[in-house]
């Protein structure tokens, strides 16, 4: 007896599934469910733009409305990926322009986006609404002008931390006078001044504007005018927050801020003159997110501000806050969930502020909801790490950067293995971990044994031998992304755990000891991986097989070897020997 | 970028074996003369992780980074002087030729590392062992660390903002790796200000003669010549001469925002705290003089 459930009903039910994981599971049930699901999937996330091709995506999912694509490996943020490596958006846009005329959202991270791509986006998708370019590069303000001019229904334009060639601020003036749909604008990474009157008019006519992150070029005296036109703002980023103190500017600011009853998030604060900070005090009680990581303000002023924010959930700040400031934070902000402390003087030989491991210990003790930390400091001890781990077993992200590579426990001069071991042992939900300091294979043994939910691991200047890498690859069941630099890992662990690599998104190894021969072998053994050697010294064939490669990037893919490789990238596969000779 | 060295690479089986055994050492970054490698923990960077020779042993060697940078210079000039090791040690030949000796090891390794940027070849300048593509603020300060690419892991946007902050505030400290300290110099009555780099001077005498050149009718030059050589701050006699004989007084604004008379404190302390200079008319400076005189008295 044939049993069939109406497609329409299934489709209706599937519409409630938002997570990719659930949708992927549903697709595996049977062929008809696979078919129904693929026709109704509207959102796609592509974690590695080379893991799949635009054609494959479009063939399977013909009715997509929103795409999110990530390109370069994370270490590209720190200049470890050479210029011209890849992650070009254009092939995706040109394919989607033909097949997804109703595309509404494009969110990108670490991709190379050209003005041509932006123009194509602006002309191809009639209902285009959301463009988020996170850490992207390759475009100029001309590309932004196309978006402004042509995307009549644009809601979000977010350029966070992208490198934009800033030809002029004129692009903003391209938003038509009848354009009113803007909800979110983040132009904080741009340098040029935009026409302030154009900005004012834009803000005035967009009643749904919730997020406005200005760039540095907007001076503090202009802020009140904008805030008054957008009292509904939820997220606001100032420009340069400095000027000679003038009472009328100050009182205008106070008044303007008071009008914003919905403000939850503040950022910007370049060139801060501390005397202007009190202008915000009357919104502080509602503030949940504060990004002061560009504000060169000393600890007492920071503490003054923070003490007014009892509902703070997320704080990004420079190490000017010092241990004393963190102590204050831990007593005022009991709701704190995320803390990032950046170094104000990372290249100095000596510490310029009094920020030590103690600050982190205090915050971990005082903030019961703290789950995500990024902390730059100059000294650490096992004792501190153990205390932190015991205080806060609920960490999900723990990224510690001790500025001096291979710095040992400063009290005992021992490696920090036991400290990080305590972190992974106590924090059972840990998903992301970045290590630093002096570490032996021991720490990897702890990680492999305990970090079962770990998805992303970053390692630098650590370990003794392949055994370390083996612990990680064989023990970390949930591992998706592994990035390693300057570690003495060779090929043994890699080859022994080759199958593991197919369960991960990607592996990055640079300045390690993986030989060219081993890379070739890995490529031959694992046809569903792209094993890419990045080497700017010229073809690896010109050196002995035992010579270590500069950089290795391995990722699973259904798209086969890249076709857009630059001349310093080689894909290792069965044909490698033939192709390279 | 050819490897011209293949002829000198002997790749016998035993060599290969010894290479595999010595695989641990292939990335130990040392420089000619193994006395180089300090044994102190935490004092420097071993750019390729720990000394792998000591596998299983928690001890390791670190290379004090200062030495690393200056040592690099020696390596390249040695190489260029035709030590004979240069040829084979290009790009990759290194691994096969690694022996137990320090210098061969390191020369080769150095070149293996140097490969990426062709500029190191034949270039006697001390290129850093690990190439820094975006050479921001580190090239001018010998006292600060040599920088490893991408470490500490800070995004470019943030790095650039930090650098701009530092230069905007004019409080550029030597320890931050930026080797200059520009301060504004104003002179009462002059139509415009000047800017000078305090780091280019080592004493008040130098500063005063430079300012004298910039602004005529400036008096510090007069008393500097009275100062005893090696004396870093002015004596009572000099100040007396200054005040009686001249029309102008050199003052500076310190970190606390106070206007101070130049010459009271040792030179280094002065450059650390000086934010701007002002050549004040003597008549405006009378308030400063008595206190300065008292200070002098207590010093002599």
Interface residues (C-beta under 8 A of the other chain):
Chain A: X75 X77 X78 X79 X80 X135 X161 X163 X189 X270 X271 X293 X294 X296 X342 X343 X344 X345 X346 X347 X348 X349 X350 X352 X376 X401 X403 X404 X405 X406 X407 X408 X410 X413 X414 X415 X434 X438 X440 X460 X461 X462 X463 X464 X465 X485 X486 X487 X488 X490 X511 X513 X536 X537 X538 X542 X543 X544 X546 X547 X548 X550
Chain B: X1 X2 X3 X9 X11 X16 X19 X20 X23 X24 X26 X27 X41 X42 X45 X46 X47 X48 X49 X50 X52 X54 X55 X56 X58 X62 X91 X92 X93 X94 X95 X96 X112 X115 X116 X117 X130 X133 X134 X137 X138 X143 X144 X145 X147 X148 X149 X150 X151 X152 X153 X154 X155 X156 X157 X158 X159 X161 X162 X165 X166 X168 X169 X173 X175 X176 X177
